[in-house]
Structures are given as structure tokens and as C-alpha cells.
Amino acid sequence: MSNEAPPATGVPASTSSARLTRGTIARYATGSLGTGGFATLPGLVLTYYLTDSLGVAALAAGAVITVAKVWDVVIDPIIGALTDRDLARHGSRRRLMLIGALALPVLFALTFAVPPSLGPVVAGIWVLLAFTLTATAFSLFQVPYIALPAELTPRYDERTRLLTWRVVVLTLAILLFGAGGPALRRVSEDPFVQYLVMGVVCGVVIGIGMLVATGVARRAASVPVPSPRESAADGREAGNEPASRRPAALSRKDGTTDAAAAGIREHFAAGIGALRRSRAFRMLLSTFVLQALATGLMLAGAQYVATWVLHSQAAVELLFVALIAPALLAAPAWGVVARRIGKERTFTIASVVFAVAALSILGMLWAPGDWIYAPVGVAGIAYAGMQSLPMAMLPDVISHDERTRGPGRAGSFSGVWTAGETVGFALGATTLAVILAVTGYVSSTGTQVVEQPDAAITGIVVSFSLAPAVLIGLSLLTLARYPLRRADIDHA
């Protein structure tokens, strides 16, 4: 049997051998204006909005965010199933992406439109419902969006190129929303107006970025191609009939069925089955979740560091400039290094640099000051690699699974991946809320002036430095067990 694998499901024939066009890369990357904005702004300000504007207790604020994110974990694999079915039946993943892009701006604005006069309990419930709906709309876009690279090109280096430019836009979005979002609050002295303006403006920009990227979903399946054949072993055991001639609904020996015939339950099980079956997916996802927890913890703590350690709410904008400005230049550089020494080795280097930079920030306990921007800048350089490289490795995992187990599961993989990412960021905010509660953090309304105990200040610094560094260290253990290399992808 030939060693040449056919194109991944939905890959246009032209993309299997040619470089991706600049237009395709640009439209796909623009989607990260939306994903970066949604990942950054709520993670940065939502916990602080609840505790210091609406008067919600720290533990209750953490519970609000966690419940919304747990719902994400439940819904993401189901959305993955639906987008796989859309691809099989209609030849495109665009439908769900479009629904999410249109719904998110309205729901995002509603999340930050809570009148403080309602009181902490009602305000907490309002944010819980609005943010849960917003997260659902985001998942409708994000899950199929993550599945697209495996279908746009089967080539190892082209995926690195595609995802590198996506991360360039992602880091720009983090800068735009991380610095610009909080800056929008200065349009008024009224806390209600501050957050409402921020929610409306940022929600619209997020939605525009998502809408642009939906055009790539239509292109990804625009040219019909044959289904990928089963692996050699599966082919011998299944009989002499070629896989491409078997009925679409025929069950495989692992118990799954093709996307067109399988129900939601089967697809949900397929996502969990993919996690169990693919060691590469387990190791990569575990690494990414631990790192999402670390970065989510730092993201949620940035506003607290600015307010209570640097004694300037505006300092959060400078923190983001220090984090993202170097990352804009670093993302393409990480792609160059990955092409020379491999994605997994480059990912390891970026992770170690980030951990060392985060650990050095612990010095803020004894000498708070503007020097913090230097290690934050180094962390930003590493963060660019920590985002682009695992996202470029995920399509490799998906295509490897397609060659060995058959096609039709890209949405299931991306659904589980998005759920894992959601868990990481949610636990980041939850961990911060627990640290704040244990160390005696005092919540307040927007007009109330309070003093924080020394223990709470210590907890804020630890959550921004030591805790993330430890989590990155743990992620290196799972990354070391990731089995795929360039030869496994290109040679096949």
C-alpha cells in the first residue's frame, strides 16, 4: 500500500499540494480578533467587576464564573458533534459559526449592563445567566473554528504558518482588549456607564472578527474530495472493499459511525473516545489545560495587581502593553524556530521561559515597583509561542487520527479541546477567587473605599507569579510525553 495519505476531510484539492493563499490566512487569522477578545476581557475584568463594582463576595464571584464555564464543558462536545454533522450534510461548518458571531455582541453587552442598585445577589444571577449565554454563543463559533486548520491544509509546515499568523492577530487582540477595554471605562465616572460602554464596544468588535472568519469555513469545504481511507491495518481487517465505497453510516470496529448518520450521543462519545484513544491528544490537551489555568490565573489577577500592588487601576493597561508588544514580534519568530527544530521542542522552550519569568515576579512581595514590566515582557515573548505552537500541533493530531481511525471526528476533537481550554481558564478565575477568599480579600461596590489586609496583597502576588510558574512546570511533564514528530506527519 502507498505511504502517501490522502487529504484530510474537507481539504480542497488545491491545498493538499500548494501553499495557503494570503487571503485564506488573513481571514482565518481575523477570527482571533474575536476569540482573543472574548478570552481576554472577561478573564481580565469579570471577577473584578463582580467583587469591586457589584459587591459580590469573592467566592460567589468565582462560583458565577465557574458555573458558566462548566456549562461550556458540557456544551462544547455537543457543538463539535453538530459541526461535524453540518460538514457531512452541507459541506461546511459555517452555519454554527455565523449564529455565534451574530448573537455574541448582544449577549456580551448584557453581561456588563447590570445596574449596581439591584444588589449583589440579583447582580450575580444576572451576570451568571448573561455570561452563560455569551459563552454558548462563543462556543458555537470557536469549536468549528478550531477544527478548520486540519481541513484547510494537510501539510505540517503550512499549519505552522497558518497558526502563527493567527497568533499574531491573537496577540494583537489581547493588546487591544486588554489595554483598550479597561481604558474605555474612563469615559464616565459612573461605574454602570463605564462597564456598559466597554461591553457594547468590545462586543461589536469581537463579533466583526468572527464574521470575517466565517468565510473561511465556506472555502474549507468548497471542493468535494474523496474520504480518507482507513489505515492499512484497519483496511486488512475490514475486508477487501475500499473504505471510500462503504456505506456512509457503516459502523467502524471502534464503535463509532460516520458524521452524517451518527447522533449527538454517538458524537459526544466519539469525542471522549478520541481522548482515550489518542495518546498524542491526551498529552497535548493536558499540557494546554494546565497552561490555560496558569495564564487564566494571571489574567484574572492582573487588575488586582494593578489596583492593590501597583496602586493604579490604569497600570493594568501598561501590564498588557508589556505583555503583548513583544509577543507581536515573537510569534513569527517562534514559527521560524519550530520549522527548524520541531514544534514540540520549541513549545518546551517557550514554556520554560514563561515559567522563569512568572517566578521572578514573586519579588513584588518585597520590592513592588515598575520593574515588573520587564519580566512581564519576557513572559509575553514566551506566551506567543505557548499559544501558536499547540494550536499548530492540534491539526497534526487530528490528521494522524484520521489516517489511523478514519475521518469525521475533527469537530469532536475541537469540541473536547475547547472544553479543556474552558476548564483551564475557568479554574484560573476560580483559583484566584479561592486565594482571595482565604487571604481575607474585602469586596466592595464601585463607590466604596476599602483597605486590603497584608495577607490579601500576598495572595494577589502569589497568584500572579508562583502559582502560574508551578502550573507551567507541571505542564512540561505531559508535554515531554507527546509522541508525534515532523516525520510522523509529513512521511505519512
C-alpha positions as CSV (number, residue, x, y, z in Angstrom):
1,M,0.0,0.0,0.0
2,S,1.2,3.5,-0.8
3,N,2.6,5.5,2.1
4,E,1.0,8.7,0.8
5,A,-2.0,9.7,2.8
6,P,-5.0,11.4,1.1
7,P,-6.1,14.9,2.1
8,A,-7.9,15.4,5.4
9,T,-11.6,15.6,5.3
10,G,-12.9,18.7,3.6
11,V,-9.5,19.9,2.4
12,P,-9.7,21.4,-1.1
13,A,-7.7,19.5,-3.6
14,S,-5.6,22.5,-4.4
15,T,-4.5,22.9,-0.8
16,S,-3.1,19.5,-0.5
17,S,0.0,20.4,-2.5
18,A,0.0,24.2,-2.7
19,R,0.7,26.9,-0.1
20,L,-2.3,28.5,1.5
21,T,-3.2,31.9,0.0
22,R,-2.6,35.1,1.9
23,G,-6.4,35.8,1.8
24,T,-7.2,32.5,3.4
25,I,-4.6,33.0,6.2
26,A,-5.8,36.6,6.7
27,R,-9.5,35.7,7.0
28,Y,-8.8,32.8,9.3
29,A,-6.4,34.9,11.5
30,T,-9.0,37.7,11.8
31,G,-11.2,35.2,13.7
32,S,-8.7,35.5,16.5
33,L,-9.7,39.2,16.9
34,G,-12.9,37.7,18.3
35,T,-11.5,34.7,20.1
36,G,-8.7,36.8,21.6
37,G,-11.1,39.5,22.7
38,F,-13.5,37.1,24.4
39,A,-10.7,35.1,26.1
40,T,-9.0,38.2,27.4
41,L,-11.6,40.8,28.5
42,P,-13.9,38.7,30.7
43,G,-10.9,36.9,32.2
44,L,-9.4,40.3,33.0
45,V,-12.3,42.2,34.3
46,L,-15.2,39.9,35.1
47,T,-14.1,38.8,38.5
48,Y,-13.1,42.3,39.4
49,Y,-16.4,43.6,38.1
50,L,-18.3,41.3,40.4
51,T,-16.2,41.9,43.5
52,D,-15.4,45.6,43.2
53,S,-18.3,47.1,41.3
54,L,-21.3,44.9,42.1
55,G,-20.2,43.9,45.7
56,V,-20.4,40.2,45.1
57,A,-18.2,38.2,47.6
58,A,-15.0,36.7,46.2
59,L,-16.2,33.0,46.5
60,A,-19.6,33.8,45.0
61,A,-17.9,35.6,42.1
62,G,-15.7,32.6,41.5
63,A,-18.8,30.4,41.6
64,V,-20.6,32.5,39.0
65,I,-17.7,32.2,36.5
66,T,-17.2,28.5,37.2
67,V,-20.8,27.6,36.7
68,A,-20.9,29.3,33.3
69,K,-17.7,27.6,32.3
70,V,-18.9,24.2,33.5
71,W,-21.8,24.7,31.1
72,D,-19.3,25.3,28.4
73,V,-17.6,21.9,29.2
74,V,-21.0,20.2,28.7
75,I,-22.0,22.0,25.5
76,D,-18.6,22.1,23.6
77,P,-18.5,18.4,22.7
78,I,-22.2,18.6,21.6
79,I,-21.4,21.6,19.4
80,G,-18.5,19.6,18.0
81,A,-20.9,16.8,17.0
82,L,-23.3,19.3,15.4
83,T,-20.5,21.0,13.4
84,D,-19.3,17.5,12.2
85,R,-22.8,16.8,11.0
86,D,-23.0,20.2,9.3
87,L,-19.8,19.4,7.4
88,A,-21.1,16.0,6.3
89,R,-24.5,17.1,5.3
90,H,-23.9,20.6,3.9
91,G,-20.2,20.6,3.1
92,S,-19.4,23.5,5.5
93,R,-19.1,24.3,9.2
94,R,-20.2,27.9,8.6
95,R,-23.8,27.7,10.0
96,L,-22.9,27.5,13.7
97,M,-20.1,30.0,13.4
98,L,-22.5,32.5,11.9
99,I,-25.1,32.1,14.6
100,G,-22.4,32.5,17.3
101,A,-20.9,35.6,15.7
102,L,-24.3,37.3,15.4
103,A,-25.5,36.5,18.9
104,L,-22.4,37.2,20.9
105,P,-22.3,41.1,20.7
106,V,-25.7,41.5,22.2
107,L,-25.1,38.9,25.0
108,F,-21.7,40.3,25.8
109,A,-23.1,43.8,26.3
110,L,-25.8,42.4,28.5
111,T,-23.2,40.8,30.8
112,F,-21.8,44.2,31.7
113,A,-25.1,46.0,31.8
114,V,-26.1,45.2,35.4
115,P,-27.4,48.2,37.5
116,P,-25.5,48.2,40.8
117,S,-28.7,49.1,42.6
118,L,-30.0,45.6,42.1
119,G,-27.8,44.3,45.0
120,P,-25.1,41.6,45.0
121,V,-27.5,38.6,44.8
122,V,-29.6,39.7,41.8
123,A,-26.5,41.2,40.1
124,G,-24.7,37.8,40.5
125,I,-27.6,35.9,39.0
126,W,-27.8,38.4,36.1
127,V,-24.2,38.0,35.3
128,L,-24.4,34.2,35.6
129,L,-27.3,34.0,33.1
130,A,-25.9,36.5,30.6
131,F,-22.4,35.2,30.7
132,T,-23.5,31.6,30.3
133,L,-25.5,32.6,27.1
134,T,-22.5,34.6,25.9
135,A,-20.2,31.6,26.4
136,T,-22.6,29.4,24.5
137,A,-22.6,31.8,21.5
138,F,-18.8,31.9,21.6
139,S,-18.6,28.1,21.6
140,L,-20.8,28.0,18.5
141,F,-18.1,29.9,16.7
142,Q,-15.0,28.6,18.5
143,V,-15.5,24.9,18.2
144,P,-15.8,24.7,14.3
145,Y,-13.2,27.5,14.0
146,I,-10.6,25.3,15.8
147,A,-11.5,22.3,13.5
148,L,-10.8,24.3,10.3
149,P,-6.9,24.1,10.1
150,A,-6.9,20.3,9.7
151,E,-9.2,20.8,6.7
152,L,-7.5,23.8,5.1
153,T,-4.2,22.0,4.6
154,P,-2.6,18.6,5.5
155,R,0.9,20.0,5.5
156,Y,2.9,20.2,8.7
157,D,4.7,23.5,8.0
158,E,1.7,25.1,6.4
159,R,-0.3,24.6,9.6
160,T,2.5,26.2,11.5
161,R,2.4,29.1,9.1
162,L,-1.4,29.4,9.3
163,L,-1.5,29.2,13.1
164,T,1.5,31.5,13.5
165,W,-0.4,34.4,11.8
166,R,-3.5,33.5,13.7
167,V,-1.5,34.0,16.9
168,V,-0.1,37.3,15.6
169,V,-3.7,38.6,15.4
170,L,-4.5,36.9,18.7
171,T,-1.7,38.8,20.5
172,L,-2.8,42.0,18.9
173,A,-6.4,41.3,20.1
174,I,-5.1,40.7,23.6
175,L,-3.3,44.0,23.5
176,L,-6.4,45.8,22.0
177,F,-8.9,44.3,24.5
178,G,-6.5,44.0,27.5
179,A,-5.4,47.6,27.3
180,G,-8.3,49.2,25.3
181,G,-11.1,47.5,27.1
182,P,-10.3,48.8,30.6
183,A,-9.4,52.2,29.1
184,L,-13.0,52.5,27.8
185,R,-14.1,52.7,31.4
186,R,-12.7,56.1,31.7
187,V,-15.4,57.6,29.5
188,S,-17.5,58.2,32.6
189,E,-17.3,58.5,36.4
190,D,-20.4,56.3,36.7
191,P,-19.3,52.6,37.1
192,F,-22.5,51.4,35.4
193,V,-21.8,53.6,32.3
194,Q,-18.1,52.5,32.3
195,Y,-18.8,48.8,32.0
196,L,-21.8,49.3,29.7
197,V,-19.8,51.2,27.2
198,M,-17.0,48.7,27.4
199,G,-19.4,45.8,26.9
200,V,-21.1,47.3,23.8
201,V,-18.0,48.5,22.0
202,C,-15.9,45.4,22.7
203,G,-18.8,43.1,21.9
204,V,-19.3,44.6,18.4
205,V,-15.5,44.4,17.6
206,I,-15.5,40.7,18.7
207,G,-18.5,40.0,16.5
208,I,-16.9,41.6,13.5
209,G,-13.8,39.5,13.8
210,M,-15.9,36.3,14.0
211,L,-18.0,37.3,11.0
212,V,-14.9,37.7,8.8
213,A,-13.6,34.3,9.7
214,T,-16.9,32.5,8.7
215,G,-15.9,33.0,5.1
216,V,-13.0,30.6,5.5
217,A,-15.4,27.9,6.7
218,R,-17.3,28.1,3.4
219,R,-14.0,27.8,1.5
220,A,-12.7,24.9,3.5
221,A,-15.3,22.6,2.1
222,S,-15.8,24.3,-1.3
223,V,-14.2,21.5,-3.3
224,P,-15.5,17.9,-2.8
225,V,-12.8,15.4,-2.2
226,P,-12.8,11.7,-1.5
227,S,-13.0,10.5,2.1
228,P,-9.6,9.5,3.6
229,R,-9.0,5.8,3.5
230,E,-8.7,3.7,6.6
231,S,-5.2,2.8,7.9
232,A,-3.5,-0.3,6.5
233,A,-4.3,-2.4,9.5
234,D,-8.0,-1.4,9.5
235,G,-8.2,-2.0,5.8
236,R,-6.9,-5.5,6.0
237,E,-9.3,-6.4,8.9
238,A,-12.3,-4.7,7.3
239,G,-12.2,-6.8,4.1
240,N,-11.2,-6.1,0.5
241,E,-13.8,-3.4,-0.2
242,P,-12.2,0.1,-0.2
243,A,-13.3,2.3,2.7
244,S,-14.4,5.0,0.3
245,R,-17.1,2.6,-1.2
246,R,-18.6,1.5,2.1
247,P,-22.0,3.0,3.2
248,A,-21.6,6.3,5.0
249,A,-23.4,5.0,8.1
250,L,-21.3,1.8,8.4
251,S,-20.1,1.3,11.9
252,R,-16.3,1.1,12.4
253,K,-14.7,-1.5,14.6
254,D,-14.2,1.1,17.4
255,G,-18.0,1.5,17.6
256,T,-18.2,5.0,16.0
257,T,-20.1,5.9,12.9
258,D,-19.7,8.5,10.1
259,A,-20.8,12.1,10.9
260,A,-23.8,12.1,8.5
261,A,-25.6,9.2,10.3
262,A,-24.4,9.4,13.9
263,G,-26.5,11.1,16.6
264,I,-25.4,13.6,19.2
265,R,-24.8,11.0,21.8
266,E,-22.6,9.0,19.5
267,H,-20.6,12.1,18.6
268,F,-20.2,13.0,22.3
269,A,-19.0,9.5,22.9
270,A,-16.6,9.8,19.9
271,G,-15.0,12.9,21.5
272,I,-14.4,11.1,24.7
273,G,-13.3,8.1,22.7
274,A,-10.8,10.2,20.9
275,L,-9.4,11.4,24.2
276,R,-9.0,7.8,25.3
277,R,-7.7,6.5,22.0
278,S,-5.1,9.2,21.1
279,R,-2.2,9.5,23.4
280,A,-0.9,12.5,21.4
281,F,-4.2,14.2,22.0
282,R,-4.2,13.4,25.7
283,M,-0.7,14.7,26.3
284,L,-1.2,17.9,24.2
285,L,-4.6,18.7,25.8
286,S,-3.3,18.1,29.3
287,T,-0.4,20.5,28.6
288,F,-2.7,23.1,27.2
289,V,-5.2,22.9,30.0
290,L,-2.5,23.3,32.7
291,Q,-1.1,26.3,30.8
292,A,-4.6,27.8,30.3
293,L,-5.0,27.5,34.1
294,A,-1.7,29.3,34.6
295,T,-2.4,32.1,32.1
296,G,-6.0,32.4,33.2
297,L,-4.9,32.8,36.8
298,M,-2.5,35.6,35.8
299,L,-5.1,37.2,33.5
300,A,-7.7,37.3,36.3
301,G,-5.2,38.7,38.8
302,A,-3.8,41.5,36.6
303,Q,-6.4,44.1,37.6
304,Y,-5.8,43.2,41.3
305,V,-2.1,43.6,40.9
306,A,-2.6,47.0,39.2
307,T,-5.0,48.2,41.9
308,W,-3.6,46.9,45.1
309,V,0.1,46.3,44.4
310,L,1.0,49.0,41.9
311,H,-1.8,51.3,43.3
312,S,-3.0,52.3,39.9
313,Q,-6.0,50.9,38.1
314,A,-4.6,52.2,34.8
315,A,-1.5,50.1,35.4
316,V,-3.4,47.1,34.0
317,E,-3.2,48.7,30.6
318,L,0.6,49.0,30.9
319,L,0.9,45.4,32.0
320,F,-0.9,44.3,28.8
321,V,1.3,46.5,26.7
322,A,4.4,45.0,28.3
323,L,2.9,41.5,27.7
324,I,1.8,41.8,24.2
325,A,4.0,44.3,22.4
326,P,7.0,41.8,22.5
327,A,4.7,39.0,21.6
328,L,3.6,40.6,18.3
329,L,7.2,40.3,17.1
330,A,7.9,37.0,18.8
331,A,5.0,34.9,17.2
332,P,6.6,34.7,13.7
333,A,10.0,34.1,15.3
334,W,8.6,31.1,17.2
335,G,7.3,29.8,13.8
336,V,10.7,30.0,12.3
337,V,12.3,28.2,15.2
338,A,9.6,25.5,15.0
339,R,10.3,24.8,11.3
340,R,14.0,24.2,12.2
341,I,13.8,22.2,15.4
342,G,10.2,21.0,15.6
343,K,7.0,22.3,17.2
344,E,7.3,20.2,20.4
345,R,10.8,21.2,21.2
346,T,10.1,24.9,20.5
347,F,6.9,24.6,22.7
348,T,9.1,23.3,25.6
349,I,11.5,26.2,25.3
350,A,8.7,28.8,25.3
351,S,7.1,27.2,28.4
352,V,10.3,27.2,30.4
353,V,11.0,30.9,29.6
354,F,7.4,31.8,30.6
355,A,7.8,29.9,33.9
356,V,11.0,31.6,34.8
357,A,9.6,35.0,34.0
358,A,6.5,34.4,36.1
359,L,8.5,33.1,39.1
360,S,10.7,36.3,39.1
361,I,7.6,38.4,39.7
362,L,7.4,37.0,43.2
363,G,9.9,39.7,44.1
364,M,6.9,42.1,44.1
365,L,6.3,40.9,47.7
366,W,9.4,42.6,48.9
367,A,10.1,45.4,46.3
368,P,6.9,46.4,44.4
369,G,7.6,48.7,41.5
370,D,7.7,49.3,37.8
371,W,10.4,46.7,37.3
372,I,7.5,44.2,37.0
373,Y,7.1,45.2,33.3
374,A,10.4,43.6,32.4
375,P,9.6,40.0,33.4
376,V,6.0,40.5,32.1
377,G,7.6,41.4,28.7
378,V,9.7,38.3,28.7
379,A,6.6,36.3,29.6
380,G,4.9,37.9,26.6
381,I,7.6,36.7,24.3
382,A,7.1,33.1,25.6
383,Y,3.3,33.4,25.6
384,A,3.3,33.9,21.8
385,G,4.9,30.5,21.4
386,M,2.7,28.9,24.0
387,Q,-0.3,29.9,22.0
388,S,0.8,29.3,18.4
389,L,2.6,26.0,18.8
390,P,-0.1,23.9,20.5
391,M,-2.7,25.2,18.1
392,A,-0.4,24.2,15.2
393,M,0.1,20.8,16.8
394,L,-3.6,20.0,17.2
395,P,-4.3,19.7,13.4
396,D,-1.4,17.2,13.3
397,V,-3.1,15.1,16.0
398,I,-6.4,15.2,14.1
399,S,-4.9,14.2,10.8
400,H,-2.9,11.4,12.4
401,D,-6.1,10.1,13.9
402,E,-7.8,10.3,10.5
403,R,-5.1,8.2,8.9
404,T,-5.3,5.5,11.6
405,R,-9.0,5.6,12.5
406,G,-10.8,7.2,9.6
407,P,-12.3,10.7,9.0
408,G,-15.3,12.5,10.5
409,R,-14.1,13.5,14.0
410,A,-12.4,16.9,13.6
411,G,-15.3,18.6,15.3
412,S,-15.3,16.1,18.1
413,F,-11.6,16.8,18.7
414,S,-12.1,20.5,18.6
415,G,-15.1,20.3,20.9
416,V,-13.1,18.4,23.6
417,W,-10.2,20.8,23.1
418,T,-12.4,23.9,23.6
419,A,-13.9,22.3,26.6
420,G,-10.5,21.7,28.1
421,E,-9.4,25.2,27.3
422,T,-12.5,26.5,29.0
423,V,-11.9,24.3,32.1
424,G,-8.4,25.8,32.3
425,F,-9.4,29.4,32.1
426,A,-12.4,28.8,34.4
427,L,-10.3,27.2,37.1
428,G,-7.8,30.1,36.8
429,A,-10.5,32.6,37.8
430,T,-11.9,30.1,40.4
431,T,-8.4,29.6,41.9
432,L,-7.9,33.3,42.2
433,A,-11.3,33.7,43.9
434,V,-10.4,31.0,46.4
435,I,-7.0,32.6,47.1
436,L,-8.7,36.0,47.6
437,A,-11.3,34.5,50.0
438,V,-8.7,32.5,52.0
439,T,-6.4,35.6,52.4
440,G,-9.3,37.8,53.5
441,Y,-9.9,40.0,50.4
442,V,-12.6,42.7,51.1
443,S,-15.2,43.1,48.3
444,S,-16.8,46.5,47.6
445,T,-19.2,48.4,45.3
446,G,-17.9,50.9,42.8
447,T,-18.2,53.9,45.1
448,Q,-16.9,52.2,48.3
449,V,-13.4,52.7,49.6
450,V,-11.8,49.8,51.4
451,E,-8.3,48.7,52.7
452,Q,-7.0,45.2,52.0
453,P,-5.1,43.2,54.6
454,D,-1.5,42.3,54.0
455,A,-2.4,38.6,53.6
456,A,-4.7,39.6,50.6
457,I,-1.9,41.5,49.0
458,T,0.4,38.5,49.4
459,G,-2.3,36.2,47.8
460,I,-2.6,38.5,44.8
461,V,1.2,38.5,44.1
462,V,1.4,34.7,44.6
463,S,-1.5,34.1,42.2
464,F,0.3,36.2,39.6
465,S,3.7,34.6,40.0
466,L,4.5,31.5,42.0
467,A,1.2,29.6,41.3
468,P,1.4,30.0,37.5
469,A,5.1,29.0,37.4
470,V,4.3,25.8,39.3
471,L,1.5,25.0,36.8
472,I,3.7,25.6,33.8
473,G,6.3,23.2,35.4
474,L,3.6,20.5,35.7
475,S,2.6,21.1,32.0
476,L,6.2,20.3,31.0
477,L,5.8,16.7,32.3
478,T,2.9,16.0,30.0
479,L,4.5,17.8,27.1
480,A,7.5,15.5,27.4
481,R,5.3,12.5,26.7
482,Y,3.8,14.0,23.4
483,P,4.7,11.4,20.8
484,L,4.3,13.0,17.4
485,R,7.2,14.4,15.4
486,R,7.5,16.0,11.9
487,A,8.3,12.6,10.4
488,D,5.0,11.2,11.7
489,I,3.1,13.9,9.8
490,D,5.0,14.5,6.6
491,H,6.3,11.0,6.0
492,A,2.7,9.6,6.2
